Amino acid sequence: MTNLSASAQNSTQQQQQFNQTATTNSSSNPVVKSIDAAILSLKSGDNSNARKSLLQSESALEGNSKAVDAEKHIEASLQALKDGDTNGAINHVELAKKSLLGL
């Protein structure tokens, strides 16, 4: 096996492991599902769908006094996305998810 094909196989295994972890950690909560969709979209470079998922999450969280921290992180994620900071957007949306899940 060449180094290139070994590297490709390792990359595929890492992606499968990531997908399995993402599925295992997903929730039946529709807001968390929207957040998961935003994270996947951001990581794949689909900023348009990421924005839609973030706006959907933010709308669902509005007025929920128990989810203020998560809503703030969603807002920060949207601002980072607007500013072209994809990594910042990912970081904030992941913090929003952790806040919602109580981690």
PDB file as gemmi writes it, atoms N, CA and C in Angstrom:
CRYST1    1.000    1.000    1.000  90.00  90.00  90.00 P 1                      
ATOM      1  N   MET A   1       0.856  -1.179   0.000  1.00  0.00           N  
ATOM      2  CA  MET A   1       0.000   0.000   0.000  1.00  0.00           C  
ATOM      3  C   MET A   1       0.895   1.232   0.000  1.00  0.00           C  
ATOM      4  N   THR A   2       0.596   2.140  -0.886  1.00  0.00           N  
ATOM      5  CA  THR A   2       1.388   3.355  -0.955  1.00  0.00           C  
ATOM      6  C   THR A   2       1.020   4.279   0.190  1.00  0.00           C  
ATOM      7  N   ASN A   3       1.900   5.243   0.446  1.00  0.00           N  
ATOM      8  CA  ASN A   3       1.626   6.209   1.506  1.00  0.00           C  
ATOM      9  C   ASN A   3       0.352   6.998   1.218  1.00  0.00           C  
ATOM     10  N   LEU A   4       0.115   7.295  -0.055  1.00  0.00           N  
ATOM     11  CA  LEU A   4      -1.068   8.071  -0.430  1.00  0.00           C  
ATOM     12  C   LEU A   4      -2.353   7.294  -0.142  1.00  0.00           C  
ATOM     13  N   SER A   5      -2.389   6.028  -0.532  1.00  0.00           N  
ATOM     14  CA  SER A   5      -3.606   5.246  -0.296  1.00  0.00           C  
ATOM     15  C   SER A   5      -3.777   4.945   1.193  1.00  0.00           C  
ATOM     16  N   ALA A   6      -2.696   4.769   1.929  1.00  0.00           N  
ATOM     17  CA  ALA A   6      -2.784   4.567   3.374  1.00  0.00           C  
ATOM     18  C   ALA A   6      -3.317   5.826   4.046  1.00  0.00           C  
ATOM     19  N   SER A   7      -2.875   6.965   3.576  1.00  0.00           N  
ATOM     20  CA  SER A   7      -3.354   8.238   4.120  1.00  0.00           C  
ATOM     21  C   SER A   7      -4.837   8.427   3.819  1.00  0.00           C  
ATOM     22  N   ALA A   8      -5.261   8.090   2.614  1.00  0.00           N  
ATOM     23  CA  ALA A   8      -6.672   8.215   2.238  1.00  0.00           C  
ATOM     24  C   ALA A   8      -7.538   7.276   3.070  1.00  0.00           C  
ATOM     25  N   GLN A   9      -7.047   6.060   3.296  1.00  0.00           N  
ATOM     26  CA  GLN A   9      -7.803   5.102   4.104  1.00  0.00           C  
ATOM     27  C   GLN A   9      -7.920   5.598   5.539  1.00  0.00           C  
ATOM     28  N   ASN A  10      -6.835   6.145   6.091  1.00  0.00           N  
ATOM     29  CA  ASN A  10      -6.859   6.685   7.445  1.00  0.00           C  
ATOM     30  C   ASN A  10      -7.837   7.845   7.543  1.00  0.00           C  
ATOM     31  N   SER A  11      -7.851   8.706   6.542  1.00  0.00           N  
ATOM     32  CA  SER A  11      -8.766   9.839   6.515  1.00  0.00           C  
ATOM     33  C   SER A  11     -10.216   9.361   6.478  1.00  0.00           C  
ATOM     34  N   THR A  12     -10.490   8.346   5.682  1.00  0.00           N  
ATOM     35  CA  THR A  12     -11.839   7.782   5.598  1.00  0.00           C  
ATOM     36  C   THR A  12     -12.257   7.198   6.932  1.00  0.00           C  
ATOM     37  N   GLN A  13     -11.361   6.496   7.600  1.00  0.00           N  
ATOM     38  CA  GLN A  13     -11.670   5.922   8.913  1.00  0.00           C  
ATOM     39  C   GLN A  13     -11.948   7.017   9.935  1.00  0.00           C  
ATOM     40  N   GLN A  14     -11.181   8.090   9.897  1.00  0.00           N  
ATOM     41  CA  GLN A  14     -11.408   9.199  10.826  1.00  0.00           C  
ATOM     42  C   GLN A  14     -12.760   9.842  10.570  1.00  0.00           C  
ATOM     43  N   GLN A  15     -13.159  10.007   9.311  1.00  0.00           N  
ATOM     44  CA  GLN A  15     -14.455  10.596   8.971  1.00  0.00           C  
ATOM     45  C   GLN A  15     -15.583   9.693   9.451  1.00  0.00           C  
ATOM     46  N   GLN A  16     -15.436   8.384   9.269  1.00  0.00           N  
ATOM     47  CA  GLN A  16     -16.461   7.449   9.729  1.00  0.00           C  
ATOM     48  C   GLN A  16     -16.594   7.505  11.251  1.00  0.00           C  
ATOM     49  N   GLN A  17     -15.464   7.599  11.941  1.00  0.00           N  
ATOM     50  CA  GLN A  17     -15.479   7.692  13.396  1.00  0.00           C  
ATOM     51  C   GLN A  17     -16.159   8.992  13.831  1.00  0.00           C  
ATOM     52  N   PHE A  18     -15.877  10.093  13.142  1.00  0.00           N  
ATOM     53  CA  PHE A  18     -16.522  11.373  13.445  1.00  0.00           C  
ATOM     54  C   PHE A  18     -18.029  11.263  13.245  1.00  0.00           C  
ATOM     55  N   ASN A  19     -18.454  10.675  12.117  1.00  0.00           N  
ATOM     56  CA  ASN A  19     -19.881  10.541  11.833  1.00  0.00           C  
ATOM     57  C   ASN A  19     -20.578   9.686  12.880  1.00  0.00           C  
ATOM     58  N   GLN A  20     -19.916   8.618  13.323  1.00  0.00           N  
ATOM     59  CA  GLN A  20     -20.501   7.757  14.341  1.00  0.00           C  
ATOM     60  C   GLN A  20     -20.649   8.520  15.647  1.00  0.00           C  
ATOM     61  N   THR A  21     -19.634   9.299  16.026  1.00  0.00           N  
ATOM     62  CA  THR A  21     -19.696  10.093  17.250  1.00  0.00           C  
ATOM     63  C   THR A  21     -20.795  11.129  17.149  1.00  0.00           C  
ATOM     64  N   ALA A  22     -20.916  11.788  16.024  1.00  0.00           N  
ATOM     65  CA  ALA A  22     -21.947  12.810  15.841  1.00  0.00           C  
ATOM     66  C   ALA A  22     -23.333  12.199  15.960  1.00  0.00           C  
ATOM     67  N   THR A  23     -23.516  11.004  15.401  1.00  0.00           N  
ATOM     68  CA  THR A  23     -24.813  10.340  15.478  1.00  0.00           C  
ATOM     69  C   THR A  23     -25.112   9.912  16.901  1.00  0.00           C  
ATOM     70  N   THR A  24     -24.130   9.396  17.586  1.00  0.00           N  
ATOM     71  CA  THR A  24     -24.308   8.944  18.962  1.00  0.00           C  
ATOM     72  C   THR A  24     -24.657  10.107  19.881  1.00  0.00           C  
ATOM     73  N   ASN A  25     -24.071  11.272  19.638  1.00  0.00           N  
ATOM     74  CA  ASN A  25     -24.279  12.424  20.504  1.00  0.00           C  
ATOM     75  C   ASN A  25     -25.486  13.270  20.105  1.00  0.00           C  
ATOM     76  N   SER A  26     -26.161  12.906  19.030  1.00  0.00           N  
ATOM     77  CA  SER A  26     -27.295  13.726  18.607  1.00  0.00           C  
ATOM     78  C   SER A  26     -28.461  13.522  19.555  1.00  0.00           C  
ATOM     79  N   SER A  27     -29.373  14.438  19.507  1.00  0.00           N  
ATOM     80  CA  SER A  27     -30.493  14.464  20.434  1.00  0.00           C  
ATOM     81  C   SER A  27     -31.795  14.442  19.664  1.00  0.00           C  
ATOM     82  N   SER A  28     -32.873  14.143  20.381  1.00  0.00           N  
ATOM     83  CA  SER A  28     -34.190  14.227  19.761  1.00  0.00           C  
ATOM     84  C   SER A  28     -34.720  15.657  19.819  1.00  0.00           C  
ATOM     85  N   ASN A  29     -34.005  16.543  20.518  1.00  0.00           N  
ATOM     86  CA  ASN A  29     -34.379  17.951  20.634  1.00  0.00           C  
ATOM     87  C   ASN A  29     -34.217  18.628  19.271  1.00  0.00           C  
ATOM     88  N   PRO A  30     -35.297  19.226  18.720  1.00  0.00           N  
ATOM     89  CA  PRO A  30     -35.194  19.843  17.398  1.00  0.00           C  
ATOM     90  C   PRO A  30     -34.192  20.997  17.328  1.00  0.00           C  
ATOM     91  N   VAL A  31     -34.001  21.718  18.428  1.00  0.00           N  
ATOM     92  CA  VAL A  31     -33.014  22.804  18.428  1.00  0.00           C  
ATOM     93  C   VAL A  31     -31.617  22.222  18.301  1.00  0.00           C  
ATOM     94  N   VAL A  32     -31.351  21.147  19.029  1.00  0.00           N  
ATOM     95  CA  VAL A  32     -30.037  20.498  18.951  1.00  0.00           C  
ATOM     96  C   VAL A  32     -29.820  19.927  17.551  1.00  0.00           C  
ATOM     97  N   LYS A  33     -30.875  19.407  16.937  1.00  0.00           N  
ATOM     98  CA  LYS A  33     -30.755  18.906  15.565  1.00  0.00           C  
ATOM     99  C   LYS A  33     -30.403  20.045  14.604  1.00  0.00           C  
ATOM    100  N   SER A  34     -31.011  21.216  14.806  1.00  0.00           N  
ATOM    101  CA  SER A  34     -30.684  22.373  13.966  1.00  0.00           C  
ATOM    102  C   SER A  34     -29.242  22.806  14.188  1.00  0.00           C  
ATOM    103  N   ILE A  35     -28.802  22.756  15.437  1.00  0.00           N  
ATOM    104  CA  ILE A  35     -27.414  23.107  15.756  1.00  0.00           C  
ATOM    105  C   ILE A  35     -26.466  22.109  15.112  1.00  0.00           C  
ATOM    106  N   ASP A  36     -26.787  20.820  15.189  1.00  0.00           N  
ATOM    107  CA  ASP A  36     -25.959  19.802  14.545  1.00  0.00           C  
ATOM    108  C   ASP A  36     -25.883  20.036  13.032  1.00  0.00           C  
ATOM    109  N   ALA A  37     -27.015  20.397  12.445  1.00  0.00           N  
ATOM    110  CA  ALA A  37     -27.027  20.675  11.004  1.00  0.00           C  
ATOM    111  C   ALA A  37     -26.152  21.879  10.684  1.00  0.00           C  
ATOM    112  N   ALA A  38     -26.199  22.896  11.545  1.00  0.00           N  
ATOM    113  CA  ALA A  38     -25.357  24.079  11.334  1.00  0.00           C  
ATOM    114  C   ALA A  38     -23.883  23.718  11.422  1.00  0.00           C  
ATOM    115  N   ILE A  39     -23.524  22.898  12.407  1.00  0.00           N  
ATOM    116  CA  ILE A  39     -22.120  22.489  12.574  1.00  0.00           C  
ATOM    117  C   ILE A  39     -21.645  21.738  11.335  1.00  0.00           C  
ATOM    118  N   LEU A  40     -22.433  20.778  10.874  1.00  0.00           N  
ATOM    119  CA  LEU A  40     -22.044  20.019   9.684  1.00  0.00           C  
ATOM    120  C   LEU A  40     -21.926  20.925   8.465  1.00  0.00           C  
ATOM    121  N   SER A  41     -22.866  21.855   8.312  1.00  0.00           N  
ATOM    122  CA  SER A  41     -22.810  22.786   7.176  1.00  0.00           C  
ATOM    123  C   SER A  41     -21.579  23.673   7.248  1.00  0.00           C  
ATOM    124  N   LEU A  42     -21.281  24.185   8.436  1.00  0.00           N  
ATOM    125  CA  LEU A  42     -20.092  25.031   8.592  1.00  0.00           C  
ATOM    126  C   LEU A  42     -18.820  24.263   8.258  1.00  0.00           C  
ATOM    127  N   LYS A  43     -18.737  23.043   8.746  1.00  0.00           N  
ATOM    128  CA  LYS A  43     -17.528  22.237   8.511  1.00  0.00           C  
ATOM    129  C   LYS A  43     -17.378  21.837   7.052  1.00  0.00           C  
ATOM    130  N   SER A  44     -18.501  21.771   6.321  1.00  0.00           N  
ATOM    131  CA  SER A  44     -18.423  21.410   4.902  1.00  0.00           C  
ATOM    132  C   SER A  44     -18.309  22.642   4.002  1.00  0.00           C  
ATOM    133  N   GLY A  45     -18.369  23.839   4.615  1.00  0.00           N  
ATOM    134  CA  GLY A  45     -18.234  25.067   3.836  1.00  0.00           C  
ATOM    135  C   GLY A  45     -19.540  25.601   3.284  1.00  0.00           C  
ATOM    136  N   ASP A  46     -20.657  25.021   3.687  1.00  0.00           N  
ATOM    137  CA  ASP A  46     -21.969  25.464   3.206  1.00  0.00           C  
ATOM    138  C   ASP A  46     -22.522  26.523   4.159  1.00  0.00           C  
ATOM    139  N   ASN A  47     -22.001  27.739   4.034  1.00  0.00           N  
ATOM    140  CA  ASN A  47     -22.363  28.811   4.960  1.00  0.00           C  
ATOM    141  C   ASN A  47     -23.822  29.241   4.835  1.00  0.00           C  
ATOM    142  N   SER A  48     -24.400  29.113   3.661  1.00  0.00           N  
ATOM    143  CA  SER A  48     -25.798  29.493   3.467  1.00  0.00           C  
ATOM    144  C   SER A  48     -26.726  28.608   4.302  1.00  0.00           C  
ATOM    145  N   ASN A  49     -26.540  27.295   4.215  1.00  0.00           N  
ATOM    146  CA  ASN A  49     -27.363  26.388   5.012  1.00  0.00           C  
ATOM    147  C   ASN A  49     -27.031  26.496   6.494  1.00  0.00           C  
ATOM    148  N   ALA A  50     -25.788  26.768   6.815  1.00  0.00           N  
ATOM    149  CA  ALA A  50     -25.402  26.958   8.218  1.00  0.00           C  
ATOM    150  C   ALA A  50     -26.155  28.143   8.795  1.00  0.00           C  
ATOM    151  N   ARG A  51     -26.199  29.220   8.040  1.00  0.00           N  
ATOM    152  CA  ARG A  51     -26.914  30.422   8.492  1.00  0.00           C  
ATOM    153  C   ARG A  51     -28.391  30.119   8.715  1.00  0.00           C  
ATOM    154  N   LYS A  52     -29.003  29.384   7.786  1.00  0.00           N  
ATOM    155  CA  LYS A  52     -30.422  29.028   7.917  1.00  0.00           C  
ATOM    156  C   LYS A  52     -30.658  28.208   9.184  1.00  0.00           C  
ATOM    157  N   SER A  53     -29.794  27.241   9.434  1.00  0.00           N  
ATOM    158  CA  SER A  53     -29.940  26.395  10.629  1.00  0.00           C  
ATOM    159  C   SER A  53     -29.735  27.202  11.900  1.00  0.00           C  
ATOM    160  N   LEU A  54     -28.779  28.123  11.873  1.00  0.00           N  
ATOM    161  CA  LEU A  54     -28.531  28.968  13.045  1.00  0.00           C  
ATOM    162  C   LEU A  54     -29.718  29.881  13.319  1.00  0.00           C  
ATOM    163  N   LEU A  55     -30.280  30.466  12.270  1.00  0.00           N  
ATOM    164  CA  LEU A  55     -31.450  31.339  12.444  1.00  0.00           C  
ATOM    165  C   LEU A  55     -32.649  30.552  12.975  1.00  0.00           C  
ATOM    166  N   GLN A  56     -32.795  29.337  12.496  1.00  0.00           N  
ATOM    167  CA  GLN A  56     -33.870  28.467  12.968  1.00  0.00           C  
ATOM    168  C   GLN A  56     -33.675  28.149  14.457  1.00  0.00           C  
ATOM    169  N   SER A  57     -32.449  27.858  14.847  1.00  0.00           N  
ATOM    170  CA  SER A  57     -32.139  27.571  16.252  1.00  0.00           C  
ATOM    171  C   SER A  57     -32.397  28.797  17.124  1.00  0.00           C  
ATOM    172  N   GLU A  58     -31.930  29.940  16.649  1.00  0.00           N  
ATOM    173  CA  GLU A  58     -32.105  31.173  17.417  1.00  0.00           C  
ATOM    174  C   GLU A  58     -33.583  31.484  17.622  1.00  0.00           C  
ATOM    175  N   SER A  59     -34.361  31.331  16.583  1.00  0.00           N  
ATOM    176  CA  SER A  59     -35.789  31.598  16.667  1.00  0.00           C  
ATOM    177  C   SER A  59     -36.469  30.678  17.680  1.00  0.00           C  
ATOM    178  N   ALA A  60     -36.078  29.417  17.690  1.00  0.00           N  
ATOM    179  CA  ALA A  60     -36.672  28.454  18.617  1.00  0.00           C  
ATOM    180  C   ALA A  60     -36.279  28.732  20.068  1.00  0.00           C  
ATOM    181  N   LEU A  61     -35.126  29.363  20.272  1.00  0.00           N  
ATOM    182  CA  LEU A  61     -34.641  29.627  21.630  1.00  0.00           C  
ATOM    183  C   LEU A  61     -35.157  30.946  22.204  1.00  0.00           C  
ATOM    184  N   GLU A  62     -35.633  31.845  21.347  1.00  0.00           N  
ATOM    185  CA  GLU A  62     -36.071  33.164  21.815  1.00  0.00           C  
ATOM    186  C   GLU A  62     -37.175  33.031  22.862  1.00  0.00           C  
ATOM    187  N   GLY A  63     -37.016  33.787  23.952  1.00  0.00           N  
ATOM    188  CA  GLY A  63     -38.010  33.795  25.007  1.00  0.00           C  
ATOM    189  C   GLY A  63     -37.872  32.673  26.014  1.00  0.00           C  
ATOM    190  N   ASN A  64     -36.913  31.786  25.807  1.00  0.00           N  
ATOM    191  CA  ASN A  64     -36.691  30.688  26.745  1.00  0.00           C  
ATOM    192  C   ASN A  64     -35.623  31.119  27.740  1.00  0.00           C  
ATOM    193  N   SER A  65     -36.046  31.453  28.949  1.00  0.00           N  
ATOM    194  CA  SER A  65     -35.114  31.992  29.949  1.00  0.00           C  
ATOM    195  C   SER A  65     -34.055  30.971  30.371  1.00  0.00           C  
ATOM    196  N   LYS A  66     -34.313  29.694  30.153  1.00  0.00           N  
ATOM    197  CA  LYS A  66     -33.335  28.660  30.523  1.00  0.00           C  
ATOM    198  C   LYS A  66     -32.262  28.466  29.453  1.00  0.00           C  
ATOM    199  N   ALA A  67     -32.461  29.085  28.296  1.00  0.00           N  
ATOM    200  CA  ALA A  67     -31.534  28.879  27.184  1.00  0.00           C  
ATOM    201  C   ALA A  67     -30.848  30.167  26.757  1.00  0.00           C  
ATOM    202  N   VAL A  68     -30.728  31.129  27.673  1.00  0.00           N  
ATOM    203  CA  VAL A  68     -30.136  32.424  27.337  1.00  0.00           C  
ATOM    204  C   VAL A  68     -28.692  32.269  26.857  1.00  0.00           C  
ATOM    205  N   ASP A  69     -27.913  31.457  27.561  1.00  0.00           N  
ATOM    206  CA  ASP A  69     -26.505  31.275  27.161  1.00  0.00           C  
ATOM    207  C   ASP A  69     -26.404  30.676  25.761  1.00  0.00           C  
ATOM    208  N   ALA A  70     -27.218  29.665  25.491  1.00  0.00           N  
ATOM    209  CA  ALA A  70     -27.195  29.042  24.167  1.00  0.00           C  
ATOM    210  C   ALA A  70     -27.584  30.045  23.092  1.00  0.00           C  
ATOM    211  N   GLU A  71     -28.607  30.841  23.368  1.00  0.00           N  
ATOM    212  CA  GLU A  71     -29.036  31.842  22.387  1.00  0.00           C  
ATOM    213  C   GLU A  71     -27.933  32.861  22.117  1.00  0.00           C  
ATOM    214  N   LYS A  72     -27.234  33.285  23.163  1.00  0.00           N  
ATOM    215  CA  LYS A  72     -26.125  34.245  22.988  1.00  0.00           C  
ATOM    216  C   LYS A  72     -25.028  33.652  22.102  1.00  0.00           C  
ATOM    217  N   HIS A  73     -24.738  32.369  22.297  1.00  0.00           N  
ATOM    218  CA  HIS A  73     -23.704  31.726  21.472  1.00  0.00           C  
ATOM    219  C   HIS A  73     -24.166  31.574  20.023  1.00  0.00           C  
ATOM    220  N   ILE A  74     -25.455  31.310  19.820  1.00  0.00           N  
ATOM    221  CA  ILE A  74     -25.980  31.239  18.450  1.00  0.00           C  
ATOM    222  C   ILE A  74     -25.834  32.605  17.784  1.00  0.00           C  
ATOM    223  N   GLU A  75     -26.182  33.667  18.517  1.00  0.00           N  
ATOM    224  CA  GLU A  75     -26.043  35.029  17.976  1.00  0.00           C  
ATOM    225  C   GLU A  75     -24.583  35.335  17.653  1.00  0.00           C  
ATOM    226  N   ALA A  76     -23.672  34.936  18.546  1.00  0.00           N  
ATOM    227  CA  ALA A  76     -22.239  35.163  18.304  1.00  0.00           C  
ATOM    228  C   ALA A  76     -21.761  34.352  17.098  1.00  0.00           C  
ATOM    229  N   SER A  77     -22.310  33.162  16.939  1.00  0.00           N  
ATOM    230  CA  SER A  77     -21.961  32.326  15.795  1.00  0.00           C  
ATOM    231  C   SER A  77     -22.416  32.979  14.492  1.00  0.00           C  
ATOM    232  N   LEU A  78     -23.625  33.522  14.487  1.00  0.00           N  
ATOM    233  CA  LEU A  78     -24.121  34.233  13.304  1.00  0.00           C  
ATOM    234  C   LEU A  78     -23.256  35.448  12.970  1.00  0.00           C  
ATOM    235  N   GLN A  79     -22.838  36.175  14.002  1.00  0.00           N  
ATOM    236  CA  GLN A  79     -21.986  37.343  13.769  1.00  0.00           C  
ATOM    237  C   GLN A  79     -20.626  36.924  13.221  1.00  0.00           C  
ATOM    238  N   ALA A  80     -20.065  35.858  13.787  1.00  0.00           N  
ATOM    239  CA  ALA A  80     -18.771  35.363  13.293  1.00  0.00           C  
ATOM    240  C   ALA A  80     -18.895  34.925  11.839  1.00  0.00           C  
ATOM    241  N   LEU A  81     -19.991  34.264  11.514  1.00  0.00           N  
ATOM    242  CA  LEU A  81     -20.213  33.832  10.136  1.00  0.00           C  
ATOM    243  C   LEU A  81     -20.317  35.042   9.209  1.00  0.00           C  
ATOM    244  N   LYS A  82     -21.031  36.071   9.657  1.00  0.00           N  
ATOM    245  CA  LYS A  82     -21.167  37.305   8.883  1.00  0.00           C  
ATOM    246  C   LYS A  82     -19.806  37.964   8.657  1.00  0.00           C  
ATOM    247  N   ASP A  83     -18.921  37.861   9.680  1.00  0.00           N  
ATOM    248  CA  ASP A  83     -17.586  38.447   9.597  1.00  0.00           C  
ATOM    249  C   ASP A  83     -16.594  37.567   8.838  1.00  0.00           C  
ATOM    250  N   GLY A  84     -17.046  36.393   8.386  1.00  0.00           N  
ATOM    251  CA  GLY A  84     -16.166  35.491   7.641  1.00  0.00           C  
ATOM    252  C   GLY A  84     -15.304  34.609   8.513  1.00  0.00           C  
ATOM    253  N   ASP A  85     -15.619  34.526   9.793  1.00  0.00           N  
ATOM    254  CA  ASP A  85     -14.835  33.728  10.741  1.00  0.00           C  
ATOM    255  C   ASP A  85     -15.520  32.380  10.975  1.00  0.00           C  
ATOM    256  N   THR A  86     -15.278  31.445  10.072  1.00  0.00           N  
ATOM    257  CA  THR A  86     -15.929  30.136  10.160  1.00  0.00           C  
ATOM    258  C   THR A  86     -15.543  29.401  11.430  1.00  0.00           C  
ATOM    259  N   ASN A  87     -14.273  29.453  11.804  1.00  0.00           N  
ATOM    260  CA  ASN A  87     -13.844  28.764  13.033  1.00  0.00           C  
ATOM    261  C   ASN A  87     -14.526  29.346  14.262  1.00  0.00           C  
ATOM    262  N   GLY A  88     -14.660  30.653  14.311  1.00  0.00           N  
ATOM    263  CA  GLY A  88     -15.356  31.300  15.419  1.00  0.00           C  
ATOM    264  C   GLY A  88     -16.817  30.891  15.450  1.00  0.00           C  
ATOM    265  N   ALA A  89     -17.429  30.795  14.272  1.00  0.00           N  
ATOM    266  CA  ALA A  89     -18.833  30.377  14.186  1.00  0.00           C  
ATOM    267  C   ALA A  89     -18.994  28.951  14.704  1.00  0.00           C  
ATOM    268  N   ILE A  90     -18.090  28.078  14.315  1.00  0.00           N  
ATOM    269  CA  ILE A  90     -18.139  26.687  14.784  1.00  0.00           C  
ATOM    270  C   ILE A  90     -17.964  26.630  16.296  1.00  0.00           C  
ATOM    271  N   ASN A  91     -16.990  27.366  16.815  1.00  0.00           N  
ATOM    272  CA  ASN A  91     -16.750  27.354  18.259  1.00  0.00           C  
ATOM    273  C   ASN A  91     -17.973  27.808  19.040  1.00  0.00           C  
ATOM    274  N   HIS A  92     -18.599  28.880  18.602  1.00  0.00           N  
ATOM    275  CA  HIS A  92     -19.772  29.394  19.324  1.00  0.00           C  
ATOM    276  C   HIS A  92     -20.968  28.452  19.222  1.00  0.00           C  
ATOM    277  N   VAL A  93     -21.189  27.871  18.071  1.00  0.00           N  
ATOM    278  CA  VAL A  93     -22.335  26.978  17.939  1.00  0.00           C  
ATOM    279  C   VAL A  93     -22.113  25.696  18.754  1.00  0.00           C  
ATOM    280  N   GLU A  94     -20.869  25.239  18.850  1.00  0.00           N  
ATOM    281  CA  GLU A  94     -20.587  24.075  19.701  1.00  0.00           C  
ATOM    282  C   GLU A  94     -20.804  24.412  21.177  1.00  0.00           C  
ATOM    283  N   LEU A  95     -20.447  25.628  21.576  1.00  0.00           N  
ATOM    284  CA  LEU A  95     -20.704  26.060  22.959  1.00  0.00           C  
ATOM    285  C   LEU A  95     -22.207  26.170  23.223  1.00  0.00           C  
ATOM    286  N   ALA A  96     -22.970  26.596  22.235  1.00  0.00           N  
ATOM    287  CA  ALA A  96     -24.430  26.663  22.380  1.00  0.00           C  
ATOM    288  C   ALA A  96     -24.994  25.268  22.615  1.00  0.00           C  
ATOM    289  N   LYS A  97     -24.500  24.311  21.856  1.00  0.00           N  
ATOM    290  CA  LYS A  97     -24.970  22.927  22.013  1.00  0.00           C  
ATOM    291  C   LYS A  97     -24.637  22.397  23.400  1.00  0.00           C  
ATOM    292  N   LYS A  98     -23.409  22.633  23.843  1.00  0.00           N  
ATOM    293  CA  LYS A  98     -23.010  22.170  25.175  1.00  0.00           C  
ATOM    294  C   LYS A  98     -23.892  22.814  26.249  1.00  0.00           C  
ATOM    295  N   SER A  99     -24.199  24.074  26.080  1.00  0.00           N  
ATOM    296  CA  SER A  99     -25.047  24.771  27.033  1.00  0.00           C  
ATOM    297  C   SER A  99     -26.432  24.140  27.088  1.00  0.00           C  
ATOM    298  N   LEU A 100     -26.972  23.806  25.936  1.00  0.00           N  
ATOM    299  CA  LEU A 100     -28.303  23.184  25.892  1.00  0.00           C  
ATOM    300  C   LEU A 100     -28.319  21.783  26.487  1.00  0.00           C  
ATOM    301  N   LEU A 101     -27.238  21.067  26.267  1.00  0.00           N  
ATOM    302  CA  LEU A 101     -27.179  19.689  26.760  1.00  0.00           C  
ATOM    303  C   LEU A 101     -26.695  19.615  28.198  1.00  0.00           C  
ATOM    304  N   GLY A 102     -26.302  20.752  28.744  1.00  0.00           N  
ATOM    305  CA  GLY A 102     -25.855  20.782  30.142  1.00  0.00           C  
ATOM    306  C   GLY A 102     -24.508  20.135  30.368  1.00  0.00           C  
ATOM    307  N   LEU A 103     -23.632  20.193  29.352  1.00  0.00           N  
ATOM    308  CA  LEU A 103     -22.302  19.581  29.481  1.00  0.00           C  
ATOM    309  C   LEU A 103     -21.282  20.513  30.064  1.00  0.00           C  
TER     310      LEU A 103                                                      
END                                                                             
